[in-house]
Amino acid sequence: MLMIVCVCKAVSDRKILQEIDNGATTMADIKKHCTAATDCGSCVPQIRQMLRECGKPHLRLVSNNAA
């Protein structure tokens, strides 16, 4: 079942999960690639939870070590 996470920009949970699968690890990544959370911000807590639960921690470790 499709669920709209960002009502302002009509962004679904599937689109956000797709962005996470494509390497998005931060809220800024999500905003840049699918425009969710760029209007009223009421979807930010849910997107942050999705990033925590579905994100790829090994990518964050690699990018932190590279700095």
C-alpha positions as CSV (number, residue, x, y, z in Angstrom):
1,M,0.0,0.0,0.0
2,L,1.3,3.4,-1.0
3,M,1.5,6.0,1.8
4,I,2.1,9.7,1.3
5,V,4.6,10.9,3.8
6,C,5.0,14.5,2.6
7,V,1.6,15.8,1.8
8,C,2.8,19.2,0.7
9,K,5.0,17.7,-2.1
10,A,3.0,14.5,-2.6
11,V,6.1,12.3,-1.8
12,S,5.3,8.7,-1.0
13,D,7.1,6.3,1.4
14,R,8.2,4.3,-1.6
15,K,10.0,7.3,-3.1
16,I,11.8,8.1,0.2
17,L,12.8,4.4,0.5
18,Q,14.0,4.5,-3.0
19,E,16.2,7.5,-2.2
20,I,17.5,5.7,0.9
21,D,18.3,2.7,-1.3
22,N,20.1,5.0,-3.7
23,G,22.4,6.2,-0.9
24,A,20.5,9.1,0.8
25,T,21.7,9.1,4.4
26,T,20.6,12.6,5.6
27,M,17.6,14.8,5.6
28,A,19.5,17.1,3.3
29,D,19.9,14.2,0.8
30,I,16.1,13.5,0.9
31,K,15.3,17.2,0.4
32,K,17.7,17.5,-2.5
33,H,16.6,14.4,-4.4
34,C,12.8,14.3,-3.9
35,T,11.8,17.6,-2.3
36,A,10.1,16.0,0.6
37,A,10.3,18.1,3.8
38,T,11.0,21.3,1.9
39,D,7.7,23.0,2.7
40,C,5.9,22.8,6.1
41,G,8.2,20.2,7.7
42,S,5.5,18.1,9.4
43,C,6.9,15.0,7.6
44,V,10.5,15.5,9.0
45,P,10.0,13.2,12.1
46,Q,8.7,10.3,9.9
47,I,11.5,10.7,7.3
48,R,14.1,10.8,10.1
49,Q,12.7,7.6,11.5
50,M,12.8,6.0,8.0
51,L,16.5,7.1,7.6
52,R,17.3,5.5,11.0
53,E,15.4,2.3,10.4
54,C,16.1,1.8,6.7
55,G,19.4,3.6,6.2
56,K,22.7,1.9,5.5
57,P,24.9,2.6,8.5
58,H,28.0,1.2,6.7
59,L,27.8,4.1,4.2
60,R,27.8,6.6,7.0
61,L,30.8,5.0,8.6
62,V,32.7,5.1,5.3
63,S,31.9,8.8,4.7
64,N,32.8,9.6,8.3
65,N,36.2,7.9,8.0
66,A,37.0,9.5,4.7
67,A,36.8,13.0,6.2
